Amino acid sequence: MAITDKEIMAALARINLPDGGDLVSRDMVRALGVEGGSARFIIEAESPEMAAGMEPVRAAAEKAVAALAGIGSVSVLLTA
């Protein structure tokens, strides 16, 4: 069974942000796409200053999605 956007968003909802909330509740996930075993999405920070400290969050999001059954590769961009 193929992975769904909903399953990926559930995994991303478990990624907490340093200043509270998570990636999904703060509406920071953009351009989510899944094709075969590849997932890609953008994390859009609220400001360049916020984005500067979010590399650990980006890495955690990539790791969380990569751990899902059916995912072979993940591409995550961080932008503001």
N, C-alpha and C positions, 0 to 999 in steps of 0.2 A: 504494500500500500504506500502510495506517495505521501510525502510530508505536506502539510497544508500551511497556509499563511497563519491560520489560527494557532497551530501548534508552535510556530516560531514566535508569534506574539506572546504566547503564554510563557515561553522561555525567557523572552526579553522583559516581561513584567516582573521577573524575579531579580533583575539587575537594579540594585539600589543606587541612587545618586548621592554624592557626598552632602548635598544641601537639602536632601529629603525627596521623597517620592521615588519613582522608578521611570525607566525609559518609556513605558507605555502610558502610565497615568499622566506623565508630563508631556505627552504627545510629541516625542522627539524622534520617532522612527518614520522615515520617509522611503519611498520608492522600493518597497519590499517586493522582491521577485524570487520565485523558485522555479527552476527548470531542471528536470531530472534530479540529480543529487546535489545540485549547486544552488546555494542561497546567496542573495546579495541585498544589501540595504544601506541606507545612509542614516547616521545619527546626526541630527541637526541641533546644535547647541544654541542657546538663546543669545549668546554674545561671543565675540572672539576671546574675551577674557575667560569665560566659562569653558570654551573649547580647549583652551591652552592646558587646563588641568584634567581633561577628560580621557587621556590616553588609557589609563587603567580601566575605565568604564568601557571603552571601545574594545579593548582586549578581552574583558570579561564577557561582553556580548558575543564576540566572535567565538570564544570558547564554549559558551552555553549553547549556541546554535550548532556548532560543530559536533557536540555531544549527542545531538538528536539522532535517533535511528533513521537511516535513509539519507543523511547528509554526508556528502563526500568532500565538499569544499565550501568555504564561506568567504565572502568579500564584504568588508565593512569600511565605509568611508566616514570620517568625522569632519563636519563642517559647521560653520556658524552663519 
